[in-house]
Amino acid sequence: MATLRKLIESVLERAALDGGVMRDSEPTASAQPNRPSTPPDRPKEETARLGDAIYQREIRAQVEADHDGEVVAIDVETGAWAIGDNVIAATDRLWIKHPAAHDIWCLRVGHRALHHFGGRPLRRAG
């Protein structure tokens, strides 16, 4: 218990020395310094429309048979994409390949919605 208390105190001290900002000792895949800090000027609806179109046109045939239920993250600027078990994994993989990606649309393979509420997922018809 005392060891845990010392660990917490040292973390809080380090945070205070860093101006209240916690920093990892090593950068992670999701910490991409090259990513633009300002959001794009594109409306969310336009990002959704472009992302859906890229998915239908270029990605769906490649992933639907083997990756049902996984998440695809698509950079709508370049058409680059990555797949993962969840949104974080997919976007991290996309940022590793394309650090400047900032306008990203995510879809769940084989489903009408990325997330669902209730007892069963919303599968695509047919």
Contacts in CASP RR format, 6 or more apart in sequence:
PFRMAT RR
TARGET T0000
AUTHOR 0000-0000-0000
METHOD contacts of the structure
MODEL  1
MATLRKLIESVLERAALDGGVMRDSEPTASAQPNRPSTPPDRPKEETARL
GDAIYQREIRAQVEADHDGEVVAIDVETGAWAIGDNVIAATDRLWIKHPA
AHDIWCLRVGHRALHHFGGRPLRRAG
11 22 0 8 1.000
14 22 0 8 1.000
15 21 0 8 1.000
15 22 0 8 1.000
24 31 0 8 1.000
27 33 0 8 1.000
29 92 0 8 1.000
29 93 0 8 1.000
29 95 0 8 1.000
29 96 0 8 1.000
30 88 0 8 1.000
30 91 0 8 1.000
30 92 0 8 1.000
30 95 0 8 1.000
32 95 0 8 1.000
32 99 0 8 1.000
34 99 0 8 1.000
34 100 0 8 1.000
35 95 0 8 1.000
35 99 0 8 1.000
35 100 0 8 1.000
35 101 0 8 1.000
35 102 0 8 1.000
36 100 0 8 1.000
36 102 0 8 1.000
39 102 0 8 1.000
40 47 0 8 1.000
40 102 0 8 1.000
40 103 0 8 1.000
42 76 0 8 1.000
42 103 0 8 1.000
47 76 0 8 1.000
47 103 0 8 1.000
47 105 0 8 1.000
48 105 0 8 1.000
50 76 0 8 1.000
50 105 0 8 1.000
51 74 0 8 1.000
51 76 0 8 1.000
51 105 0 8 1.000
51 107 0 8 1.000
52 105 0 8 1.000
52 107 0 8 1.000
54 74 0 8 1.000
54 76 0 8 1.000
54 79 0 8 1.000
54 81 0 8 1.000
54 105 0 8 1.000
55 72 0 8 1.000
55 74 0 8 1.000
55 105 0 8 1.000
55 107 0 8 1.000
58 79 0 8 1.000
59 72 0 8 1.000
59 74 0 8 1.000
59 81 0 8 1.000
63 70 0 8 1.000
63 72 0 8 1.000
63 83 0 8 1.000
63 109 0 8 1.000
64 109 0 8 1.000
64 110 0 8 1.000
67 83 0 8 1.000
67 109 0 8 1.000
68 109 0 8 1.000
68 110 0 8 1.000
69 108 0 8 1.000
69 109 0 8 1.000
69 110 0 8 1.000
69 111 0 8 1.000
69 121 0 8 1.000
70 83 0 8 1.000
70 84 0 8 1.000
70 85 0 8 1.000
70 90 0 8 1.000
70 108 0 8 1.000
70 109 0 8 1.000
71 83 0 8 1.000
71 84 0 8 1.000
71 85 0 8 1.000
71 86 0 8 1.000
71 87 0 8 1.000
71 89 0 8 1.000
71 90 0 8 1.000
71 106 0 8 1.000
71 107 0 8 1.000
71 108 0 8 1.000
71 109 0 8 1.000
71 114 0 8 1.000
72 81 0 8 1.000
72 82 0 8 1.000
72 83 0 8 1.000
72 84 0 8 1.000
72 90 0 8 1.000
72 106 0 8 1.000
72 107 0 8 1.000
72 108 0 8 1.000
72 109 0 8 1.000
73 81 0 8 1.000
73 82 0 8 1.000
73 83 0 8 1.000
73 84 0 8 1.000
73 87 0 8 1.000
73 90 0 8 1.000
73 91 0 8 1.000
73 93 0 8 1.000
73 94 0 8 1.000
73 104 0 8 1.000
73 105 0 8 1.000
73 106 0 8 1.000
74 80 0 8 1.000
74 81 0 8 1.000
74 94 0 8 1.000
74 104 0 8 1.000
74 105 0 8 1.000
74 106 0 8 1.000
74 107 0 8 1.000
75 81 0 8 1.000
75 94 0 8 1.000
75 98 0 8 1.000
75 101 0 8 1.000
75 103 0 8 1.000
75 104 0 8 1.000
76 103 0 8 1.000
76 104 0 8 1.000
76 105 0 8 1.000
77 101 0 8 1.000
77 102 0 8 1.000
77 103 0 8 1.000
78 98 0 8 1.000
78 101 0 8 1.000
80 94 0 8 1.000
80 97 0 8 1.000
80 98 0 8 1.000
80 101 0 8 1.000
81 94 0 8 1.000
82 90 0 8 1.000
82 91 0 8 1.000
82 93 0 8 1.000
82 94 0 8 1.000
82 96 0 8 1.000
82 97 0 8 1.000
83 90 0 8 1.000
83 93 0 8 1.000
83 109 0 8 1.000
84 90 0 8 1.000
84 93 0 8 1.000
87 106 0 8 1.000
87 114 0 8 1.000
90 106 0 8 1.000
91 104 0 8 1.000
91 106 0 8 1.000
94 101 0 8 1.000
94 104 0 8 1.000
95 101 0 8 1.000
106 114 0 8 1.000
107 114 0 8 1.000
108 114 0 8 1.000
108 115 0 8 1.000
108 121 0 8 1.000
110 123 0 8 1.000
110 124 0 8 1.000
111 121 0 8 1.000
111 122 0 8 1.000
111 123 0 8 1.000
111 124 0 8 1.000
112 122 0 8 1.000
112 123 0 8 1.000
112 124 0 8 1.000
113 121 0 8 1.000
113 122 0 8 1.000
116 122 0 8 1.000
END
